[in-house]
Amino acid sequence: MSGRMTETVALVTGGSSGIGRATAIAFAREGAKVVIAARRVNEGEETVRQIVEAGGEASFFQTDVTQSGDVQALVDHTLERYGQLDCAFNNAGQENLVD
């Protein structure tokens, strides 16, 4: 952990795999506290486990970014847990539902 982002809270949507997981781990490596948001609980908790085992701090919050109530609850969770939100890496998306 290098500490360039110490005292920073970062939120990562789609943090359960791929680019989102890699970004969450990179934020944590730099000292940020990371909130992982994703629909898949097991995979999201696995990202948290990897961060914690490496000495970082993270939490998971199940979120479907297509649901505004879920997004509000995610932000509320972040603020309640850490008292701040400094950056968001909005990585989650959805398939194009239009033909």
Secondary structure, DSSP 8 states (H G I E B T S, - for coil): ---TTTT-EEEEETTTSHHHHHHHHHHHHTT-EEEEEES-HHHHHHHHHHHHHTT-EEEEEE--TT-HHHHHHHHHHHHHHHS---EEEE---------
